[in-house]
Amino acid sequence: TPRRQAQGLMFVRSLPPQRGMLFVHESPKPIGMWMKNTYIPLDMLFIDAKGRIRQIAENTTPHSLEVIRSQEPALAVLEIGGGEARRLGIKPGHKVSHSAFGQH
């Protein structure tokens, strides 16, 4: 829901492996995220309109007010547990399959 998306993973104290939250925007744009009120480190995967991971911000710092920015416009951000991208071998260039990227 929009309310749940606005809260994101703030106040979450643990995140099971292979779980996360996908934030999809109406169109590609520069995206900035922060970690205020987020208790666990996260990996942020910035994804383009074709579903390609363009950038990964690994192990972001809990409670930080530093803005984590996409290096180029992105359609979506997938937040997963800190270190999960490395553990799963996820890298920029890999493709995410989801209806938001025109795949069903």
Stockholm file with secondary structure:
# STOCKHOLM 1.0

chainA/1-104         TPRRQAQGLMFVRSLPPQRGMLFVHESPKPIGMWMKNTYIPLDMLFIDAKGRIRQIAENTTPHSLEVIRSQEPALAVLEIGGGEARRLGIKPGHKVSHSAFGQH
#=GR chainA/1-104 SS CHHHHHHTTTTCCCCCTTCEEEEEEEEEECCEECCTTCCSCEEEEEECTTSBEEEEECSCCTTCCCCEECSSCEEEEEEEETTHHHHHTCCTTCBCCCGGGTCC
#=GC SS_cons         CHHHHHHTTTTCCCCCTTCEEEEEEEEEECCEECCTTCCSCEEEEEECTTSBEEEEECSCCTTCCCCEECSSCEEEEEEEETTHHHHHTCCTTCBCCCGGGTCC
//
